[in-house]
Amino acid sequence: MTSPKTKLLICFTTLSLVIGCVPSLGMPTPIPPLDPNAIGTFMVQTANAAYAQTVAALPPSTSTPTVTLTPRGTATPEPSLTPAPTYVFPTSVSYASAKYYRVKHDEQLARYNYKSRTFDDNSEGHLRQAPEVVPLFLQPKTTSGTGRTTVSGAWEVYIDALHNNDEGRARYLKGTRAGLFNTAGFPQLESLTMGGNVITLIQVQGDWGLVNTMPFGGPPNVATVNYVTRPDWVHKFVVVGWRRSTKTTIVIKPPKGDIYWPLVSRQPVWIQMERVEPFPDLPMAVIASKDLYIQTTPGPKVEETGNVLAAGESVTVMAYYPSGSNVWGRLQNGGWIPLMLYPQYTTSWKMETMPPP
């Protein structure tokens, strides 16, 4: 039989064990402080994981032109850049809604008596021809003169790529008699353009316009910036002559074929407003001269779509997109129609100045 002392000891021991198993009712165990960068770290890790999954899901990339820079001090191009077989069109709204101008030809200018600069009734012999150059001045005054920009190294590679690395055309462009390098010689590019080409202006100051030129920091990708995609930055060579038999100005291609150069300048350049014709103001109602397909993109080719603007129908053009010597117009519904497929206009939209041939 258990004694009273023994019972008391057993009760005390049991109570101690129970109390030891119950969670403390005193101060709780402190939680480790939260890392203030934990959320940011988690977001970065999530983004990196998503990026890795996206890259892994992409198909193998197609060949993209790459530029191999020529060592400084030499003007020999590296034959590593070849133009892409397709054109990549920029989709910038600011580009599509820019204010465009076309440089006038000799026959539109009083300074040439509305004839070719080569006109000379007293001359005999073969037809004379000349590059139809138009000076771009360093300040909004003719006494400031033109400037020079060095286009050696990677720029020369880019120029060659514009011509599919055709040696004959590149040699003609760089020649001292071609008009663009005839003051100091290649690679000192004069600040000039030629009749028919498209420009945009940063500002208009009285009788002068500040020309939007290509940044000089380095040449762009030839697949995205060329005469088809950006005729405001890549200009086409134009030759002008005087036909004595008919007493008319003729605008022709240079002897070697299509020749282009970048409208690049390391200094701001200005053009006289009397030498440019602005594109007609928008919005503008036009009437189709023929059945026109309404496309989702502004070229470069005509696509047979299920949406047709019939001849005689009227639409409103909201924005322009020059492409090479063609011009496209964006409609209110976002579709595009050709306004000019050189040398023909396709609607009632017209300009006096014709693009380069």
C-alpha positions in Angstrom: 0.0 0.0 0.0 1.4 3.3 -1.1 2.1 5.9 1.6 0.8 9.5 1.4 4.4 10.8 0.8 4.8 8.5 -2.1 1.5 9.5 -3.7 2.5 13.2 -3.3 5.8 12.6 -5.0 4.2 10.8 -7.9 1.7 13.7 -8.5 4.4 16.3 -8.4 6.6 14.4 -10.9 3.6 13.9 -13.3 2.7 17.6 -13.1 6.3 18.6 -13.9 6.3 16.4 -17.0 3.0 17.8 -18.2 4.1 21.4 -17.8 7.3 20.7 -19.7 5.3 19.4 -22.7 3.0 22.4 -22.9 4.2 25.3 -25.2 5.5 28.3 -23.3 3.0 31.0 -22.5 5.7 33.5 -22.0 7.6 35.5 -24.7 7.3 33.8 -28.2 10.4 32.7 -30.0 11.5 35.6 -32.3 11.0 35.1 -36.1 14.2 35.8 -38.2 14.0 39.2 -39.8 12.8 39.4 -43.4 15.5 40.1 -46.0 14.5 43.4 -47.6 15.9 42.3 -51.0 14.1 38.9 -50.9 11.2 40.1 -53.1 13.5 41.8 -55.6 15.7 38.7 -55.7 12.6 36.5 -56.3 11.5 38.7 -59.1 14.9 38.7 -60.8 15.1 34.9 -60.4 11.6 34.5 -61.9 12.5 36.9 -64.8 15.7 35.1 -65.5 13.9 31.7 -65.5 11.3 33.0 -67.9 13.9 34.5 -70.2 15.8 31.2 -70.2 12.6 29.4 -71.1 11.8 31.9 -73.9 15.2 31.6 -75.4 15.0 27.8 -75.3 11.7 27.9 -77.1 12.8 30.2 -79.9 13.7 28.6 -83.3 17.3 28.8 -84.5 18.1 32.4 -85.5 18.4 33.2 -89.2 21.6 34.7 -90.6 21.9 38.4 -89.5 24.4 40.8 -91.1 27.3 41.6 -88.8 29.9 44.3 -89.1 33.6 43.6 -88.7 35.2 46.9 -87.8 38.2 47.9 -89.8 41.2 49.0 -87.6 41.4 52.7 -87.2 43.6 54.5 -89.7 42.8 52.3 -92.7 40.0 52.7 -95.2 40.1 49.1 -96.5 36.7 47.4 -96.0 36.4 44.0 -94.4 34.4 41.7 -96.8 32.4 40.3 -94.0 29.1 42.2 -94.3 26.5 41.0 -96.8 23.1 42.6 -97.0 20.1 40.5 -95.7 17.9 39.0 -98.4 14.8 40.5 -96.8 14.0 43.9 -95.6 13.1 44.6 -91.9 10.6 47.5 -91.8 10.7 49.7 -88.7 7.2 50.2 -87.1 7.8 53.4 -85.2 4.7 55.6 -85.1 6.9 58.7 -85.1 8.6 57.6 -88.4 5.2 56.8 -90.1 3.9 60.3 -89.0 7.0 62.3 -89.8 6.8 65.4 -92.1 8.5 64.4 -95.4 10.0 66.6 -98.1 11.4 65.7 -101.5 14.4 67.5 -102.9 13.5 69.3 -106.1 15.2 68.7 -109.5 17.0 71.2 -111.6 14.0 71.8 -113.9 12.0 73.0 -110.9 14.4 75.7 -109.9 14.7 79.3 -111.2 18.5 79.3 -110.4 18.9 76.8 -113.3 16.4 78.6 -115.5 14.2 75.5 -115.0 16.6 73.4 -117.0 19.4 70.9 -116.3 22.5 72.5 -114.8 24.3 71.0 -117.8 22.3 73.2 -120.2 24.4 75.0 -122.8 22.9 75.9 -126.2 26.4 76.8 -127.5 28.0 73.5 -126.7 28.6 70.9 -129.3 29.3 67.2 -129.1 27.9 64.4 -126.9 25.3 64.9 -124.1 26.9 66.3 -120.9 25.8 64.7 -117.6 26.4 65.6 -114.0 25.4 64.4 -110.5 22.4 66.4 -109.4 23.9 67.4 -106.1 22.3 69.8 -103.6 24.4 71.3 -100.9 23.6 71.0 -97.2 25.1 73.9 -95.3 26.6 73.9 -91.8 24.5 77.0 -90.8 21.3 78.5 -92.1 23.2 80.7 -94.5 25.0 80.0 -97.8 28.3 81.6 -96.7 28.8 78.9 -94.0 29.7 76.3 -96.6 29.3 72.5 -96.5 31.0 70.0 -94.2 32.8 66.7 -94.4 32.3 63.4 -92.7 34.8 60.6 -92.7 33.2 57.4 -93.8 36.1 54.9 -93.5 36.2 51.7 -91.6 32.8 50.3 -90.6 31.1 53.0 -92.6 32.8 52.0 -95.8 31.7 48.4 -95.1 28.2 49.6 -94.8 28.4 51.6 -98.0 29.7 48.5 -99.9 26.9 46.4 -98.4 24.3 48.8 -99.8 25.6 47.8 -103.2 25.8 44.1 -102.5 29.6 44.5 -102.4 29.5 45.3 -106.2 33.0 46.7 -106.8 32.1 48.7 -109.9 29.3 50.6 -108.2 31.3 51.2 -105.1 34.2 52.5 -107.1 32.0 54.9 -109.0 30.5 56.3 -105.8 33.9 56.9 -104.2 35.5 58.4 -107.3 36.6 62.1 -107.2 34.4 62.8 -110.3 31.2 61.4 -108.8 30.2 64.5 -106.8 30.1 63.3 -103.2 33.9 63.1 -102.6 35.2 65.5 -105.2 36.6 68.1 -102.9 38.9 66.1 -100.6 38.4 62.6 -102.0 37.3 59.5 -100.3 36.6 58.9 -97.4 35.7 62.6 -96.8 32.0 62.7 -97.6 30.6 66.1 -98.5 27.4 67.3 -96.9 25.3 66.9 -100.1 22.2 65.2 -101.3 20.7 64.8 -104.8 17.4 65.7 -106.5 14.4 63.5 -105.9 15.5 62.1 -102.6 13.4 62.2 -99.4 14.4 64.1 -96.3 12.8 64.9 -92.9 13.5 68.1 -91.0 14.1 68.6 -87.3 13.0 72.2 -87.5 12.3 75.0 -89.9 13.9 78.4 -89.3 12.7 81.0 -91.8 13.9 80.0 -95.2 16.0 77.1 -93.9 15.4 73.6 -92.6 17.5 71.5 -90.2 18.0 68.1 -91.9 17.5 64.9 -89.9 20.6 62.9 -90.8 21.8 59.4 -89.7 23.7 59.4 -86.4 27.4 59.3 -86.9 28.3 57.1 -84.0 28.3 54.0 -86.1 26.6 52.5 -89.2 23.2 50.7 -88.7 22.2 47.2 -89.8 22.0 47.2 -93.6 18.9 45.0 -93.4 16.9 47.5 -91.4 18.3 50.8 -92.8 18.6 50.9 -96.6 16.9 52.7 -99.5 13.8 50.5 -99.4 13.2 50.8 -95.6 14.6 54.3 -94.9 14.9 56.4 -98.0 15.2 59.5 -95.8 18.5 58.2 -94.4 19.8 56.3 -97.4 19.8 58.4 -100.6 20.1 57.4 -104.2 22.5 58.7 -106.7 20.9 60.8 -109.5 22.5 62.0 -112.7 21.0 64.9 -114.7 21.5 65.9 -118.3 20.2 68.2 -121.1 18.7 66.7 -124.2 19.3 69.2 -126.9 17.1 67.6 -129.5 14.0 68.0 -127.4 15.3 70.8 -125.2 14.3 68.9 -122.1 16.0 67.9 -118.8 16.6 64.2 -118.4 17.1 62.4 -115.1 18.9 59.1 -115.4 20.6 56.4 -113.4 24.4 56.7 -113.1 26.4 54.5 -115.5 27.1 51.7 -113.1 23.4 51.2 -112.0 21.7 51.9 -108.7 24.1 53.6 -106.3 23.4 54.6 -102.7 25.0 56.4 -99.8 24.1 57.2 -96.2 22.9 60.6 -95.4 25.2 60.9 -92.5 26.9 64.0 -91.0 28.9 64.6 -87.9 27.7 68.2 -87.8 24.2 69.7 -88.1 23.3 70.6 -91.7 20.7 72.9 -93.2 18.9 73.0 -96.5 17.2 75.9 -98.2 13.4 75.5 -98.1 13.1 76.7 -101.8 14.9 73.5 -102.8 12.4 71.0 -101.3 8.7 70.2 -101.8 6.7 69.1 -98.8 4.5 66.0 -99.0 0.8 67.1 -99.0 -0.6 67.8 -95.6 -2.5 65.0 -93.8 -5.2 63.8 -93.2 -6.1 63.9 -96.9 -8.9 62.3 -98.9 -7.8 60.5 -102.0 -9.6 58.7 -104.8 -8.2 55.4 -106.1 -7.2 55.4 -109.8 -7.3 51.6 -110.0 -8.2 48.7 -107.8 -5.8 48.6 -104.8 -5.2 45.9 -102.3 -5.3 47.2 -98.7 -2.3 45.6 -96.9 -1.4 45.2 -93.2 2.1 46.5 -93.9 3.5 49.3 -96.2 5.2 47.1 -98.8 7.8 46.6 -99.9 5.7 44.6 -102.4 2.1 44.7 -103.4 0.3 41.8 -101.6 -3.0 40.3 -102.9 -5.2 40.6 -99.9 -9.0 40.0 -99.4 -9.5 43.7 -98.8 -9.7 45.9 -101.9 -10.1 49.6 -102.5 -12.0 49.7 -105.8 -11.2 52.3 -108.5 -13.1 55.5 -107.9 -13.6 54.9 -104.2 -12.4 57.6 -101.7 -10.5 57.0 -98.5 -8.6 59.2 -96.0 -4.8 58.9 -95.7 -3.5 59.5 -92.2 0.2 58.9 -92.5 3.0 58.3 -95.0 5.6 55.6 -95.4 8.2 56.2 -98.2 9.8 53.0 -99.4 12.5 53.4 -102.0 11.0 55.4 -104.8 7.5 54.4 -103.8 5.2 56.0 -101.3 2.5 54.2 -99.1 -0.3 55.8 -97.2 -1.9 54.5 -94.0 -5.7 54.6 -93.8 -8.0 55.3 -90.9 -8.5 51.6 -90.3 -4.8 51.0 -90.1 -4.4 49.4 -93.5 -1.9 50.6 -96.1 -2.3 51.4 -99.9 0.4 52.5 -102.4 0.1 56.1 -103.3 2.9 55.8 -105.8 4.4 52.8 -107.4 7.3 54.5 -109.3 6.8 56.0 -111.8 3.0 55.8 -111.6 0.6 57.4 -109.1 -2.2 55.0 -108.0 -4.6 57.6 -106.5 -5.4 61.3 -106.8 -2.5 62.0 -104.5 0.2 63.8 -106.5 3.5 65.7 -106.1 5.4 67.8 -108.6 8.8 66.3 -107.6 9.5 62.8 -108.9 11.6 60.3 -106.9 14.9 59.1 -108.2 14.6 56.7 -111.1 
